[in-house]
Amino acid sequence: MLRIRGTVGDLPVDLTVEMDESDWARLGAQLGVPVQESQPVSESAARPVASRNDAVWDIAQDLLRKAGQMSGPDLLGQLEGLAGSTAAGKRLMVRMRHSANVKVESHGDAPVYHWIE
């Protein structure tokens, strides 16, 4: 599930989109995230949530990588929409903070997240 919140002009938008594995794969392909090979049914049945979480994590990393840097509030807003909830977006922020490819700098009121190779 993907939740998109924000505004279009002055109108508030709160949209929930349900996506299956093929939808996530197409989205990942559009963002340049490598598509993982499908696993046999017995293995994928044991770990259906992990593959979706991994796809969301890959897309979250790609989002920051393409931006180069983002302020904490801006990044959180993007991750909330991507993950579908505020709590899931915050979990992605924590994971991002601890990633070897991310450097976090404090600038005034908000941290700035930088992608590093």
N, C-alpha and C positions, 0 to 999 in steps of 0.2 A: 504494500500500500504506500502511496506517495501523497503527502499532504502539501498543498501550496497555499500559503497565506500571504497577503499583502494588499495592495490597492491598485486599481486601474483608474487613474485620474483621482477623483474624490470618492469612488466607490470601493468599499471593502470587498476583498475576495478571500474566500475560504473554500478550497476545492480539494476533494479527496479522490485520488485515482487508484484503482486497483490494478496491479500489474502482476503477470505471471513470469516465469523464468525466461520465456522467449522475449517478452517485452523488456525485461532488464538487460538481456543480451543485446537487443537492438539499440537501446539507449546507450549502453556501454560502447557499442561499435560507433555510434554517432560522436561520442566524446573521445574516441581513440583508445579506449580501454580494451586490452586484449580479451577476447572471448575464451572462457575456459571450456574445455571439452566436457561433454555430459558424462556423468558417472553412471554405472549400472544401476538399475532400479533398486536393488537391495541396499547399495551404499547411499544413494540419494534419499531414500525413504528414512534412513537413520539420521540424516543431517539436513533437512530441508531449510531450516532457519539459518544455518551457518552459510550456505551458499548465497542467500539473499543478503545477509549482513556483509559478506565479503564483497558483493557487487556494490552495495551502498558505500562501503569503505573505499573501494577503488574509485568510484565516481567522486566521492568527497575529496580524496587526494588529488584527483585530476582537476577538480574545480580550483583548488588552491594553487596547484602547479601552473595552470594556465593563467591565473590572475597574477602570480608572482608574489603578491602580498595582499592581505586584507585585514581590516580592523576586526577586533574580536566581535563587536556587535553585528557587523555586516556578515562575517563568516557564520556566526550563530544563526542568523536569519536564513541564510542559504541552507545550512545543515538541517535546521528544523523543517524546512520545506522538503528537503530531500529525504529525511528520515521519517517524516510523518507526524512527529510530535516534538514538543519542547524537550521532554526528558531524553528522547532518543538523540536529538540534536546536541544536547549537552554531553551525552556519552561520546558522541563523535568528536566534540571539542576536546574532551579529556584525552581521547586516543590520539588526536591530532597533536596536542601539546607534548605528548610523550614519543612522537614519531621521530626517528633519526633524520627524516627529511624536512623537519619543520623547526624553525627557530622562532621563539616568541620574545618580543621586546616590549617593554613597558614604555608607553608614550602618553603622558598625561592621564586622562581618565580611562583609557581603553588600551589593552594590549594590541600589538600588531603581529600577525602571523606571517612569516616569510617562508616560502618554499626554497629549500636548498638541495642541490644535487649531490 
